[in-house]
Amino acid sequence: MVVIKEVASKYDLKQYIRFPFELYQHDPYWVPPLLSDEYAYYNPQKNPNFRANPYQLFLAYKDQQVAGRIMAIINQRANKFRNEKLLRWTFLDTIDDPDVASALLREVEAWGKTHGMEFAVGPRGFSDDEPQGAIVEGFDQRAQIAAHYNRPYLIQYLEQAGYGKDVDWVCYRMDVPEELPRLYQVIYKRLQKKHFACRNLKNKAELRTHIIPVLKLLNETYKDLYGFTPLVEEEFQALAEKYIPILMPRFIHIIEDRERQLIGFSITMPDVTKGLQKAKGRLFPFGFWHILKAMKTSKILQFLLVGIKEEYRKQGLFVLFANALLQEVQAARMTIAYSHLQLEENRDINTWLEHLNGVIFRRYRAFTKKL
């Protein structure tokens, strides 16, 4: 028998956070998050989304053992912005048991109905800067940073529960070339005549100066993408505090126009997932060293975010990022680049990745169901 319980105490929260560490502890492809980040995420004092929106965490028990978890969310600002009554659920992790998965889903659906929601979608967090989508293709490689991980059986259980595709994201793998493709070179020469300036950030002080303007530009450049909800000032500050310590300024590039106005940004970083696996969720005593070593020795570049102002998107400015990044990755002796999750219909970015011989190696899906 499966028993569902609301997370209502510190001990419950500890079980909720620790469950994936037990479920995936022998899985070579799972990348554990830092426990300190997990506790900060679920702390309303540190995460403004938990102060602004209804939510509920659930645990599933079978034979008196934790067998699954899930979080239900109502993003009130997003629902108002998009004029919808949407229940989101995320962090669905279960043992390989359809009864556990279906019990958790029924519980969040019932919770959503009591709040007047009409549709459910997941995995979707509060916003786009959180992990979203379940893996439906590409289970045989190590998970990426800031992304969900799941095993194939979860997809079967979602479909059995009446969920269907809402949208897909794809991830591209690219070998680092010795030089840019001919098309990129032609466009780069043309752009040099137009007084655009593309440069990386030099140090952490410059990163702190630019991170908020970049996040504000993200609001503008992502506004028409699936499910995006503009961030507010409190979220800007929370994201800046979270990412400044781990980002390397040399791998963050900005584009300015002739008036030195910010019109584009690219945020990438060395792939640190091997280091996170060795850290096993802890920074101390040795986790920090493993992550730092991975950051310095990784042969893989991980794209995180790219944004270009709408009026400049047809001018090929992605080429400026590619040219600048190529110099950095070659200097770091990197050999592979991974995109992060890209909406499959986002041709503004995907076309450029394909020109770099990018090949889709993983696919994520958000599932939806009428309540």
Secondary structure, 3 states (H helix, E strand, C coil): CEEEEECCCHHHHHHHHHHHHHHCCCCCCCCCCCHHHHHHHCCCCCCHHHHHCCEEEEEEEECCEEEEEEEEECCHHHHHHHCCCEEEEEEEEECCCHHHHHHHHHHHHHHHHHCCCCEEEECCCCCCCCCCCEEEECCCCCCCCCCCCCCCHHHHHHHHCCCEEEEEEEEEEEECCCCCCHHHHHHHHHHHCCCCEEEECCCHHHHHHHHHHHHHHHHHHCCCCCCCCCCCHHHHHHHHHHHCCCCCHHHEEEEECCCCCEEEEEEEEECCHHHHHHHCCCCCCCHHHHHHHHHHHCCEEEEEEEEECHHHHHHCCHHHHHHHHHHHHHHCCCCEEECCCEECCCHHHHHHHHHCCCEEEEEEEEEEEEC
